[in-house]
Amino acid sequence: MAEPISWEALQAIKGLLEQIDGTTGWHTAIGQGVILTDRSRLKLEGNAPITLVVAGELGVSAAASSGRTTVSEMDLTIEVAVPFGSNNPELVAHRARADIVRALGVDLRGLAVRFNKLDITGSRFLSDADEAGTPFTLAQVTARAGLTETHAPAL
C-alpha cells in the first residue's frame, strides 16, 4: 500500500530541495546536506546547516471532495538551522531562504504526488539554541500544498 498523500507530499518537497547545489547556480548547497522529514532525528552537529520539512494543519475541502476523491490543503514548514559556528550564519540563512523560495516555484504537475498547487505563505528568521545549547539562526518558509487523493473502495 502506498504511503498517505501527506507523507508523499513531504517527500516530493524534500526532492525539490535536494536540487539546491551551490555549484549549479544556487546560493547554498543545502540540498547536498542533511534534509529531514522527521523532527525526532534533528540534531545539529558541526557547522553545517540542517533542513527540516514538516507538515502542519491538513484541512479537507468537503465541497471539492467526493465519495472516492479527497481534496485537501496541507500547511508545510521548511526550516534551515544554521549553527552560529558557521561562517556568517545570518547571510547563510538569507541565502537558504532565497534558495527554498526558488526551489518551491517549480511547476508541480509532473510530480508523482497529486499536487494541485504549492503557494508560499510566508517566511521569517529566528535565532534559538538546540537542547545542547548550540546557538543557531533559523530561516523558515511556510507554504500551503493543494492535494488530491483518490481512494479505492473499501473491501
ChimeraX commands (.cxc) that place a marker at each C-alpha (Angstrom):
marker #1 position 0.00,0.00,0.00 radius 0.5
marker #1 position 1.24,3.48,-0.85 radius 0.5
marker #1 position 2.06,5.95,1.89 radius 0.5
marker #1 position -0.51,8.65,2.75 radius 0.5
marker #1 position -0.58,11.57,0.35 radius 0.5
marker #1 position 0.57,13.93,3.13 radius 0.5
marker #1 position 3.80,11.90,3.54 radius 0.5
marker #1 position 4.27,11.66,-0.23 radius 0.5
marker #1 position 3.97,15.46,-0.41 radius 0.5
marker #1 position 6.74,15.90,2.19 radius 0.5
marker #1 position 8.98,13.54,0.22 radius 0.5
marker #1 position 8.26,15.46,-3.00 radius 0.5
marker #1 position 9.19,18.77,-1.33 radius 0.5
marker #1 position 12.37,17.15,0.00 radius 0.5
marker #1 position 13.16,16.10,-3.59 radius 0.5
marker #1 position 12.75,19.69,-4.78 radius 0.5
marker #1 position 15.13,20.90,-2.09 radius 0.5
marker #1 position 17.73,18.24,-2.94 radius 0.5
marker #1 position 18.43,20.03,-6.23 radius 0.5
marker #1 position 19.87,23.05,-4.36 radius 0.5
marker #1 position 23.60,22.94,-5.02 radius 0.5
marker #1 position 25.98,25.91,-4.90 radius 0.5
marker #1 position 27.91,24.58,-7.90 radius 0.5
marker #1 position 24.85,24.81,-10.19 radius 0.5
marker #1 position 23.74,28.41,-9.71 radius 0.5
marker #1 position 22.17,28.31,-6.24 radius 0.5
marker #1 position 23.28,30.47,-3.29 radius 0.5
marker #1 position 23.85,27.48,-0.99 radius 0.5
marker #1 position 24.40,23.72,-1.09 radius 0.5
marker #1 position 21.66,22.84,1.43 radius 0.5
marker #1 position 20.33,20.23,-0.98 radius 0.5
marker #1 position 23.57,18.30,-0.64 radius 0.5
marker #1 position 23.38,18.35,3.16 radius 0.5
marker #1 position 21.01,16.83,5.68 radius 0.5
marker #1 position 17.31,17.22,4.80 radius 0.5
marker #1 position 14.91,15.64,7.29 radius 0.5
marker #1 position 11.17,14.98,7.29 radius 0.5
marker #1 position 11.24,13.74,10.88 radius 0.5
marker #1 position 11.80,16.14,13.79 radius 0.5
marker #1 position 12.95,13.34,16.08 radius 0.5
marker #1 position 16.17,12.98,14.07 radius 0.5
marker #1 position 17.05,16.70,14.19 radius 0.5
marker #1 position 20.42,17.25,15.83 radius 0.5
marker #1 position 22.92,19.97,15.00 radius 0.5
marker #1 position 26.43,18.66,14.52 radius 0.5
marker #1 position 29.34,20.74,13.39 radius 0.5
marker #1 position 28.77,23.92,11.41 radius 0.5
marker #1 position 26.68,22.61,8.50 radius 0.5
marker #1 position 23.06,23.73,8.09 radius 0.5
marker #1 position 20.29,21.18,8.55 radius 0.5
marker #1 position 16.99,21.42,6.67 radius 0.5
marker #1 position 13.69,20.18,8.09 radius 0.5
marker #1 position 10.46,19.73,6.08 radius 0.5
marker #1 position 7.35,19.13,8.21 radius 0.5
marker #1 position 3.59,19.16,7.80 radius 0.5
marker #1 position 1.19,21.31,9.75 radius 0.5
marker #1 position -2.57,21.53,9.53 radius 0.5
marker #1 position -4.27,19.35,6.93 radius 0.5
marker #1 position -7.75,20.54,6.04 radius 0.5
marker #1 position -10.21,18.71,3.79 radius 0.5
marker #1 position -12.45,20.62,1.38 radius 0.5
marker #1 position -15.82,18.89,1.69 radius 0.5
marker #1 position -17.23,20.94,-1.20 radius 0.5
marker #1 position -14.49,19.84,-3.63 radius 0.5
marker #1 position -14.28,16.23,-2.40 radius 0.5
marker #1 position -16.48,13.32,-3.43 radius 0.5
marker #1 position -17.02,9.72,-2.29 radius 0.5
marker #1 position -13.76,8.45,-3.81 radius 0.5
marker #1 position -11.75,11.68,-4.04 radius 0.5
marker #1 position -10.46,13.85,-1.21 radius 0.5
marker #1 position -9.26,17.36,-1.96 radius 0.5
marker #1 position -7.23,18.92,0.85 radius 0.5
marker #1 position -4.76,21.64,1.70 radius 0.5
marker #1 position -1.74,20.96,3.88 radius 0.5
marker #1 position 0.38,23.59,5.59 radius 0.5
marker #1 position 4.12,22.97,5.30 radius 0.5
marker #1 position 7.09,24.42,7.11 radius 0.5
marker #1 position 10.61,24.27,5.71 radius 0.5
marker #1 position 13.30,25.28,8.18 radius 0.5
marker #1 position 17.04,25.62,7.77 radius 0.5
marker #1 position 19.01,25.72,11.02 radius 0.5
marker #1 position 22.42,27.36,10.59 radius 0.5
marker #1 position 24.75,26.90,13.60 radius 0.5
marker #1 position 26.49,30.06,14.81 radius 0.5
marker #1 position 29.84,28.30,14.30 radius 0.5
marker #1 position 29.42,28.51,10.52 radius 0.5
marker #1 position 30.82,31.43,8.56 radius 0.5
marker #1 position 28.30,34.33,8.67 radius 0.5
marker #1 position 25.20,32.32,9.74 radius 0.5
marker #1 position 22.79,35.21,9.14 radius 0.5
marker #1 position 23.89,35.51,5.49 radius 0.5
marker #1 position 23.68,31.73,5.03 radius 0.5
marker #1 position 20.12,31.81,6.44 radius 0.5
marker #1 position 19.10,34.55,4.00 radius 0.5
marker #1 position 20.65,32.65,1.10 radius 0.5
marker #1 position 18.96,29.40,2.16 radius 0.5
marker #1 position 15.58,31.15,2.32 radius 0.5
marker #1 position 16.06,32.54,-1.19 radius 0.5
marker #1 position 17.02,29.08,-2.48 radius 0.5
marker #1 position 13.97,27.45,-0.87 radius 0.5
marker #1 position 11.62,30.04,-2.38 radius 0.5
marker #1 position 13.19,29.46,-5.81 radius 0.5
marker #1 position 13.02,25.65,-5.49 radius 0.5
marker #1 position 9.34,25.73,-4.48 radius 0.5
marker #1 position 8.48,27.88,-7.50 radius 0.5
marker #1 position 8.66,24.99,-9.99 radius 0.5
marker #1 position 5.72,23.54,-11.91 radius 0.5
marker #1 position 4.49,20.69,-9.71 radius 0.5
marker #1 position 2.15,18.99,-12.17 radius 0.5
marker #1 position 4.80,16.47,-13.23 radius 0.5
marker #1 position 5.49,15.20,-9.71 radius 0.5
marker #1 position 4.29,11.76,-8.66 radius 0.5
marker #1 position 2.26,13.15,-5.76 radius 0.5
marker #1 position -1.04,14.70,-6.80 radius 0.5
marker #1 position -0.36,18.42,-6.25 radius 0.5
marker #1 position -2.96,20.99,-7.28 radius 0.5
marker #1 position -0.82,23.89,-6.15 radius 0.5
marker #1 position 2.01,24.96,-3.89 radius 0.5
marker #1 position 1.87,28.51,-2.59 radius 0.5
marker #1 position 4.42,30.17,-0.34 radius 0.5
marker #1 position 2.53,31.77,2.53 radius 0.5
marker #1 position 5.37,33.43,4.44 radius 0.5
marker #1 position 8.90,33.37,5.74 radius 0.5
marker #1 position 10.88,34.62,8.71 radius 0.5
marker #1 position 14.19,34.48,10.50 radius 0.5
marker #1 position 14.71,33.45,14.13 radius 0.5
marker #1 position 17.59,32.77,16.48 radius 0.5
marker #1 position 17.46,29.96,19.03 radius 0.5
marker #1 position 19.56,27.24,20.66 radius 0.5
marker #1 position 19.25,23.46,20.49 radius 0.5
marker #1 position 18.99,21.15,23.52 radius 0.5
marker #1 position 22.77,21.14,23.90 radius 0.5
marker #1 position 22.80,24.94,23.98 radius 0.5
marker #1 position 24.28,25.35,20.48 radius 0.5
marker #1 position 23.00,28.68,19.14 radius 0.5
marker #1 position 21.68,28.81,15.58 radius 0.5
marker #1 position 19.89,31.07,13.11 radius 0.5
marker #1 position 16.74,29.69,11.58 radius 0.5
marker #1 position 15.35,30.53,8.15 radius 0.5
marker #1 position 11.74,29.40,7.96 radius 0.5
marker #1 position 9.49,29.27,4.88 radius 0.5
marker #1 position 5.82,28.33,5.15 radius 0.5
marker #1 position 3.74,27.06,2.26 radius 0.5
marker #1 position 0.36,25.51,1.51 radius 0.5
marker #1 position 0.05,22.49,-0.76 radius 0.5
marker #1 position -3.18,21.60,-2.51 radius 0.5
marker #1 position -3.53,17.81,-2.74 radius 0.5
marker #1 position -5.97,15.46,-4.48 radius 0.5
marker #1 position -6.23,11.85,-3.39 radius 0.5
marker #1 position -8.33,9.11,-4.99 radius 0.5
marker #1 position -9.37,6.21,-2.76 radius 0.5
marker #1 position -10.01,2.62,-3.75 radius 0.5
marker #1 position -13.28,1.20,-2.46 radius 0.5
marker #1 position -13.06,-0.38,1.00 radius 0.5
marker #1 position -13.13,-4.18,0.98 radius 0.5
marker link #1:1,2 radius 0.2
marker link #1:2,3 radius 0.2
marker link #1:3,4 radius 0.2
marker link #1:4,5 radius 0.2
marker link #1:5,6 radius 0.2
marker link #1:6,7 radius 0.2
marker link #1:7,8 radius 0.2
marker link #1:8,9 radius 0.2
marker link #1:9,10 radius 0.2
marker link #1:10,11 radius 0.2
marker link #1:11,12 radius 0.2
marker link #1:12,13 radius 0.2
marker link #1:13,14 radius 0.2
marker link #1:14,15 radius 0.2
marker link #1:15,16 radius 0.2
marker link #1:16,17 radius 0.2
marker link #1:17,18 radius 0.2
marker link #1:18,19 radius 0.2
marker link #1:19,20 radius 0.2
marker link #1:20,21 radius 0.2
marker link #1:21,22 radius 0.2
marker link #1:22,23 radius 0.2
marker link #1:23,24 radius 0.2
marker link #1:24,25 radius 0.2
marker link #1:25,26 radius 0.2
marker link #1:26,27 radius 0.2
marker link #1:27,28 radius 0.2
marker link #1:28,29 radius 0.2
marker link #1:29,30 radius 0.2
marker link #1:30,31 radius 0.2
marker link #1:31,32 radius 0.2
marker link #1:32,33 radius 0.2
marker link #1:33,34 radius 0.2
marker link #1:34,35 radius 0.2
marker link #1:35,36 radius 0.2
marker link #1:36,37 radius 0.2
marker link #1:37,38 radius 0.2
marker link #1:38,39 radius 0.2
marker link #1:39,40 radius 0.2
marker link #1:40,41 radius 0.2
marker link #1:41,42 radius 0.2
marker link #1:42,43 radius 0.2
marker link #1:43,44 radius 0.2
marker link #1:44,45 radius 0.2
marker link #1:45,46 radius 0.2
marker link #1:46,47 radius 0.2
marker link #1:47,48 radius 0.2
marker link #1:48,49 radius 0.2
marker link #1:49,50 radius 0.2
marker link #1:50,51 radius 0.2
marker link #1:51,52 radius 0.2
marker link #1:52,53 radius 0.2
marker link #1:53,54 radius 0.2
marker link #1:54,55 radius 0.2
marker link #1:55,56 radius 0.2
marker link #1:56,57 radius 0.2
marker link #1:57,58 radius 0.2
marker link #1:58,59 radius 0.2
marker link #1:59,60 radius 0.2
marker link #1:60,61 radius 0.2
marker link #1:61,62 radius 0.2
marker link #1:62,63 radius 0.2
marker link #1:63,64 radius 0.2
marker link #1:64,65 radius 0.2
marker link #1:65,66 radius 0.2
marker link #1:66,67 radius 0.2
marker link #1:67,68 radius 0.2
marker link #1:68,69 radius 0.2
marker link #1:69,70 radius 0.2
marker link #1:70,71 radius 0.2
marker link #1:71,72 radius 0.2
marker link #1:72,73 radius 0.2
marker link #1:73,74 radius 0.2
marker link #1:74,75 radius 0.2
marker link #1:75,76 radius 0.2
marker link #1:76,77 radius 0.2
marker link #1:77,78 radius 0.2
marker link #1:78,79 radius 0.2
marker link #1:79,80 radius 0.2
marker link #1:80,81 radius 0.2
marker link #1:81,82 radius 0.2
marker link #1:82,83 radius 0.2
marker link #1:83,84 radius 0.2
marker link #1:84,85 radius 0.2
marker link #1:85,86 radius 0.2
marker link #1:86,87 radius 0.2
marker link #1:87,88 radius 0.2
marker link #1:88,89 radius 0.2
marker link #1:89,90 radius 0.2
marker link #1:90,91 radius 0.2
marker link #1:91,92 radius 0.2
marker link #1:92,93 radius 0.2
marker link #1:93,94 radius 0.2
marker link #1:94,95 radius 0.2
marker link #1:95,96 radius 0.2
marker link #1:96,97 radius 0.2
marker link #1:97,98 radius 0.2
marker link #1:98,99 radius 0.2
marker link #1:99,100 radius 0.2
marker link #1:100,101 radius 0.2
marker link #1:101,102 radius 0.2
marker link #1:102,103 radius 0.2
marker link #1:103,104 radius 0.2
marker link #1:104,105 radius 0.2
marker link #1:105,106 radius 0.2
marker link #1:106,107 radius 0.2
marker link #1:107,108 radius 0.2
marker link #1:108,109 radius 0.2
marker link #1:109,110 radius 0.2
marker link #1:110,111 radius 0.2
marker link #1:111,112 radius 0.2
marker link #1:112,113 radius 0.2
marker link #1:113,114 radius 0.2
marker link #1:114,115 radius 0.2
marker link #1:115,116 radius 0.2
marker link #1:116,117 radius 0.2
marker link #1:117,118 radius 0.2
marker link #1:118,119 radius 0.2
marker link #1:119,120 radius 0.2
marker link #1:120,121 radius 0.2
marker link #1:121,122 radius 0.2
marker link #1:122,123 radius 0.2
marker link #1:123,124 radius 0.2
marker link #1:124,125 radius 0.2
marker link #1:125,126 radius 0.2
marker link #1:126,127 radius 0.2
marker link #1:127,128 radius 0.2
marker link #1:128,129 radius 0.2
marker link #1:129,130 radius 0.2
marker link #1:130,131 radius 0.2
marker link #1:131,132 radius 0.2
marker link #1:132,133 radius 0.2
marker link #1:133,134 radius 0.2
marker link #1:134,135 radius 0.2
marker link #1:135,136 radius 0.2
marker link #1:136,137 radius 0.2
marker link #1:137,138 radius 0.2
marker link #1:138,139 radius 0.2
marker link #1:139,140 radius 0.2
marker link #1:140,141 radius 0.2
marker link #1:141,142 radius 0.2
marker link #1:142,143 radius 0.2
marker link #1:143,144 radius 0.2
marker link #1:144,145 radius 0.2
marker link #1:145,146 radius 0.2
marker link #1:146,147 radius 0.2
marker link #1:147,148 radius 0.2
marker link #1:148,149 radius 0.2
marker link #1:149,150 radius 0.2
marker link #1:150,151 radius 0.2
marker link #1:151,152 radius 0.2
marker link #1:152,153 radius 0.2
marker link #1:153,154 radius 0.2
marker link #1:154,155 radius 0.2
view
